[in-house]
Amino acid sequence: MVVAALTDIGNVREKNEDYYYASKEKDFPLFIVADGMGGHNGGEVASKSAVEAVVSYFKKNYFKLQNKEIPSIESFIEDSIKYANKVVYSQACLECELTGMGTTLTLLFFEKNHFFVGHIGDSRAYLIRDNQIKQITADHSFVEELVKIGKITHEEARVHPQKNIITRALGIDEEVEVDTFHGIVLPQDILFLCTDGLTNLVTDQQILEEFTNNGDINASCANLVNLAKANGGYDNITIVAVKEVAL
C-alpha cells in the first residue's frame, strides 16, 4: 500500500479550513479528509476536531471489536462519525464564537481485502480501477438533489451558482445521518479522497488521466493541486490517495 496526502490553502483563502489524516501504520489503515465551515476560526476548528475525534474513537475501540464482518465494520464507522459529530456539536454549543460551525468528513478504512467508506457532506471518495474512475460517495448538496430529480445535469451542477450549499454536515445538528460504502480491493486499485476545492475545478476525467498516466501517486496529487490552482484555486484543496500495490 502506497499513500500520498497533501493540503494546500489555494490562491484566495486566508486560512486553510481543510484537515486530513493519513495513517502511517500498516495495521491501522485509516484515511480521512474534512472541509470545515463557520465564521471566525470555526471551519478550521470543526474539521480538525472531527478528524481527531474519529481517529481517537478508532484507536480506542476498533481493536476491541470482536466481530469484523462487513456490517459490523460499517456500523463501527458510522458510530465513529456520530461520535465526532457529538464532539464538534458540543464544542460549538460551549463557545459562542464557534456557533454554527460544521465540517464535511469522508473516511476510508481497509480491513483485509475490503475497503470501507464513511461519508457526510460534499467531499468525495473515488475508486480508480482498470483505467476507469468511479465516484463512491454521493454529494450531500443542493445541486446534487437537483441532479437526482433531473432538474439539471452533472455538467450544469459544476457551474451552478448554489453548488456550495450542502444539505448535510457534521457538527451542525445534535444527530447526524452517515452514509457508508464497502467494496473489494484489487491490486493496483487507487482509492482517492478529496475536498471540493479539487472537484469544483478539476474534472473526474482529469483526475483519472493524471493517475493512469503517472506511476507516482505523490506526483499525481501534486499535479492535481497545481491544476486546481491554475484553474482558479479559490478554495482550499486536500487530497489523500492510497494505491494497493499487492494483496
Steps between C-alpha positions, in 0.01 A plus 500: 500500500639837391356821647513861387339792683518876475302814570533847350343831602433587134528842338231698679422386854680654797499176699477128435178358643568153356655231716610145427637188662710239323618212714860390475432178690457190285261338749288816532406597141275800571477808275275806534435835335283778644399843373392737778258789495406774746586857592817614679706184559199268487585320178852403589397405854212282376703307242795440733279402797291263288798321348678469835180367662461226237866400528471487880181293482665250265815471709305443821237264368574332167746244626246394765241430231439127513292467184682639198241399243387762246180615680686537831779706345253727322309544825826581680591762240157657533540509880844662469362783286199545729741525791694770313172681436428510873850635568471783246139581585581520872801721434287737289236519776759587764691770314301794358749583224471141370119496480380342175834351403499173309701287265480239230673172575589212272678200646677203341598186689637162393435163662655195333400516132219754537481876506242691704384860462308719743368828367315822575506820293644571156858384528540185292641149480593348164617161377737482205518152347572365151542851355157604625396736780193454716368745757416287805330769708200718416526872574265621771434825317219708358618459141534123539134491602417693181700248296318207663157636406613585147484879532864548396779287356831414670669744261261778602551414868872575467431867424174549688504818717371302801740207467661575838178454699527170684199318642677287759804579714663379819464717813201711395230289667496278806424193287649421162437252218809324363545318167718189490636301207725196456666305223773249420853632448694374197871541419579839340177655629526866601261628765489875500352754746475873431323819600292705257784746453627239254179367343351846437796579276626166366286245315478130578660431162798720586539317832490164320752607236742632761503175697503267199776691319722540806634210706589723796185585698684772693579675172142444382358667811739794468413541132126498576541767769699713256231451234225610741705808588562576133123480445433758773586333830228695682465242778724284716605177329564171679576156353573160652577213260567136584628252241482128568813356342451139615264288705 
